Amino acid sequence: MASTSRAPADPARPAPAPPRGRTDLLSPALVVAGQSAFLVVLSALAPRFFWFDDAIRQFGPAMWWLGRRQEAGQPPLMDPELGMAGNFTADMQYGVLDPLHWVLQAAAARFDDLVVWSWVYGGVTTTALALGVLALLRQHGVRRSLAVPGALGASTSGFLLWFGSSWWPLLLSLAVLPWLWVGLRSRGAVGVVVTGLATWALLTSGNPYVLPFALVLIAALLVERGREAGSVRALVRDRDVLGRAAACVGGLLAGLPTLLTMVQTSAVTARQGADPLVGNAGYAVTNFLDVVLAGPTLLGQTNAWVGSIGLVPAMGAMVVAVPLLVLVDWRRAVGAPGVVPAALLWVSAVVATQLPTTVLLFRYPLRYLVVVQVAVTVLAVLAVSAAPRLTRGRLLGAAAVVALQVVVSLFRAPGLWEAHVLGGAVVALGLLAAVALLRGAPAARAAAVVLVVAALLAPLTGVLAMRALEARADRIAGQPEDDMLFRGLYRGDGLGRTVESYRERSVAVDEATTVVTFGVDEAEMWDAGVMSGNGNLLADLRPGFGSHAVWQEALDQHWCRGFLGFTCGDPAALLETATGTDLAWVDLLSSDEVLLDERAPQAVLDHFAQGWTPQGQEGRWLRYGREDGLPGRVTAADGVELEQEGWVTDVARRGQPMDAYTVTTGASPGEVVLRTTWWPGLRAAVDGEPVPVDALDGAVLRVEVPAGVDAGRLEVSYAPVGAVLLVPLTAAGLLLVAAGAVTAGLRRRGRDGAAA
């Protein structure tokens, strides 16, 4: 078949990178401008796009509160007044043992309007991703006209936007991943520093699902560098390689406090297990064809027999990424730098999306889509830049891919046919522009502009589709149409956006009061004055619960709480007597002030009416108090006298006690039980001397006080392994990164001297 290509004389050779000594400022300026324009339009179409679901319930409030509670730049490690959700070190998503996260927390604390902060966070992370992909593509010699739309396409891909806007750690981790690649492929001291910081940030990003792909990337790049070096011996003697190896190890050391503590606390935590029948519930396992096609309006339906996740256009990659794969001469492309690593990254991520619902600690393979979409964008741009093949057959094949994207999108959601046709038109327009660029057409500059516009229009097409879907849902439900987006997850309609609005709405502010919920309808909670998950932190109400992705397994047997903190399970468990005490579990685990839901079962209502002192009613909440003669968080004591004066309770901080009491014992040892959830790393001391601690029924802290103590000072602290090793490991990591930078810098200086 005759070729219609008018490519340059050597199309296999990528466009040269900017000459050394010259900085390409135009490309990043264009990316920042394009990303900013996209975010401005997105904010007009969806003002709360980055403030919904887990951003509202978990990450936003916690980040703000941790920033407000910082001392000497460090956040608290634990707040026992949040129950099992109060151990922030048990969930790496909070980053309380990561100095990089401390900066984000301090920044969040400066905002009183959390919607504004959500746009700052979303804008910074997506722009950092775009700049990272741009740097990667330009590093590999991709011309600006393809690198800029490629970067913008990666930073506006479907899963990143539609699920990252809820799951903030996803945004942070993907912002870092391309910079790790850039650092590993660069030469010289700066690249070593980038490698070390990226490794550190990736490990502590809070998204463990990206870590296996970082290992795939490192292995692929190591093989690629080995091919370039010519032998294994030459590779291991290369100062650049040694410098980057040191940087990776240094980044690992800096990230270890977070990881080690997560491992330590996992001894008492639980997560969702695999399906007991066939080993795969099928939930959040995406259709393979949908994953590969990556159409801009393709909805992310999963197995509807057990539920679907988010009818949102989460499948889309960069507008022309998949069609461009057809226009590549793969025999030549595999020899180009970066192509094989990108291909391995893409293939491994595609395969991972087909895993069972739960594999070890990892669940919901839908999450791997974000790596698929960024990897296929990088792969397509690198490969087509290195080895384009623009024959008539290839062009027809690319057009067929566009048509298939539209057809499959129509099959999945025929009710949105207008959006699918519009999305297909945008992809076709982008493909025409890309072909014009690859051919070196006279109108190449105009084609470059069109490709950028198409890259930004494609995700906006999905946004418009969700506005149409919301209107359709309103009509079906017989409700007035609104201007909201159909999100598929909790939107938080009607919730406030400022700290002041939360304080005005909350049933209590600036206090630790256990809230006992029953029969919760989340839509009612804003009006009821008790928020779901971590939302109460914005009013500084610590209600004995919060949002949690992992739970303390033993405690959950006595007071079951769902992932948003609301009471679940059999309420009779709350009224069972705690082992070794004469108290019901609900009494042992509650503060001296309780807000009881008036919808509680009658047995629970009777229990509080008989054993606690009524203090009035606030809306649906019955307020009760107790005078048990025990100070602070102590809810049971045997053989120990505790003074009512001079006691202290606070959040747990590194190197500081969180509880202090004056205690006296007789001739025999005694014990005190605190309502503090049991975690490995809890310690106690009397007058500075360590005393034994353990867990009552595995659930809460029990402290043994020695005999013969006269007005001794009992202090309780939390010192997980990561907090103990934070300073030495971080310092060692940074020193190792610096040593790697010096090593690589000496090689660069020696090579430059030889060249001179």
Secondary structure by P-SEA (a helix, b strand, c coil): ccccccccccccccccccccccccaaaaaaaaaaaaaaaaaaaaaccccccccccccccaaaaaaaaaacccccccccccccccccccccccccccccaaaaaaaaaaaacccaaaaaaaaaaaaaaaaaaaaaaaaaaacccaaaaaaaaaaaaacccccccccccaaaaaaaacaaaaaaaaacccaaaaaaaaaaaaaaaacccccaaaaaaaaaaaaaaaaaaaaccaaaaaacaaaaaaaaaaaaaaaaaaaaaaaaaaaccccccccccccccccccccccaaaaaacccccccccccccccccccccccccccaaaaaaacaaaaaaaccaaaaaaaaaaaaaaaaacccccccccccccaaaaaaaaaaaaaaaaaaacccccaaaaaaaaaaaaaaaaaaaaacccaaaaaaaaaaaaaaaaaaaaaaaacccaaaaaaaaaaaaaaaaaaaaaaaaaaaaaaaaaaacccccccccccccccccccccaaaaaaaccccccbbbbbbccccccccccccccccccccccccccccccccccaaaaaacbbbcccccccccccccccccccccccccccccccbbbbcccccaaaaaaaacccccccccccbbbbbbcccccccccccccbbbbccbbbbbccccccccbbbbbbbcccccccccccccccccccccccbbbbbbbccccbbbbbbbccccbbbbbbbbbcccccaaaaaaaaaaaaaaaaaaaaaaaaaaaaaaac
